């Protein structure tokens, strides 16, 4: 068990080390872009047909932090994206729990509680929208800042 924790800690420490941006690398080969799929999106690098996946953007994906770690400006936007995404996800989970309370046929719970849970869930779901939009904008800005290092 201890060795498993040690390996996890070493893996996390290794992944967290920033990688210097190779300024001699061309925009075509080193710039990042998002490739969207039906169920999951990826951040890729390289020309179309020969791209390399550098980050997973699924629900529990790590985001772009490690991919843009060589650029301090990009890293700041990636950190903001990660924190805003987690906050938006938390608001959506809370909204789902409130909807579950509202839709569960409980005989000994007053109707007012179920209506309140439904309205609270709606409020949290609406509140999560701008938070998630900000997370996506920050992620896109992180990629833009990173790619700017390859501009001539």
N, C-alpha and C positions, 0 to 999 in steps of 0.2 A: 504494500500500500504506500509506504513512504517513497519507494523508488518511482511509483507511478506519479505521485505528487511532484517529485523532483523533476521528472521528465516533463510534466506539464508546465512547471515553473520555468524550466530552461527553454522550452518551446515558446512560451509567451515572451520571455526576455529576448530571445533571438528574433522573434517577429516584430518586436517593438523597436528594434534598432533602426534608425533612419538610414536610408540608402542615398548616397549622394547622387544628384542628377548628373548624368553624363552629357555635358553641353556639346560634345562633339557628335552626339547621336543625332540623326536627322529627324525632322518632324514626322516623316512618313513611317519610320521604323519605331519611334519611341513615344509618340503622342498617344494619349489615352482617348477612348471613346466608349460609349455605352451601346451594347448590343442587346436589344430587348427581345425576349422570348414570350411565349404564351404564359408560362407559369413562373419564369425566373429570368432575370436579366444579369448580364455580366459586364464588367469593365474589361476591355481588351486593349491590346497594344499591337501595333504592326499593321502591315498592309492587308487589305481584304483578301481572304483565302489563305493567308499565312499568319493570322492573328494568334496571339497568345492571351489566354484568360489570366488576368492578374487579380481580379476580385469578383466575388459573388454578391449580387444585390438582392437575394431572396429575402423572405420575411426575417429570417435569423442570420442573414449574411453579414459579413464583417464591414461592409461599406468600403469606402475608398481610402481610408486612413493609411494603410500600409502601402498602397500603390502610389500615393503622392507624398510619402514621407520625406523625400529629398528636397522639397520646396517648403520653406517655413510658412509662406503666405497660403499655399494650398493646404498645408496641414491644419492651419487655424480654421479654415472653412470646413475641412473634413471633420474636425472635432465638433464644430457647431452642428453639422449635419447629423452626426451620430447622436448627440444629446437631444436634438429636436426630434429625431426619428423615434428614439426611445420614449420621449414624453408623449408623442402622438400615439404610439402603439399602446402605451399604458392607458391613455384616455379612451382608446377604442376598446380595450379589454374591460375597463370599468363600465363603459356603456353597454357592452354585451352582457355583463353580469346583471346590470340593472334591468335590461330587457328580459333576461331570463326570469328574474323575480316578477316582473310585470306580467309575463305571459304564462307563468306557472299557475295552474288552478289550485290555489290554496283556500280551503274552506274557512279557516279560522283567522284569516288576515283581512282586515278592512279593505274595502274597495279603494278608499283614498290612498292607501299605501301602494297599491298596484298602479294607480294613476300617477302618483308621485314618482314611482320607480320608472315608469315609462317616460315621463317628462324629463326626469334626471338623465336617463339614458340618451334621450334625444339631444339634450343640452350638451352632454359630454361628446357625443358623436359630432355635433356641429362644431364644438370647440376644437376638436382634433384636426379639422380640415386645414385651417391656417397654419397650424403647427407642422403638419406633414408637408404642406406646400413650402414652408420655409426650409424644412429639412432637404427637400429635393432641390431647391434653389441653391442652398449651401453646397450640396454635393456637386451640382453642375459648376458652381463657381470654383470649387476645389480643383476640378478637372481642368477648367479654363486656366486657372493660375499655374497649374503644373505644366500644361501645354505651352504656355507663354514662354517658358524657358527655352523652347526650341525655335521660337520665331526669330527671323533674321532682322 
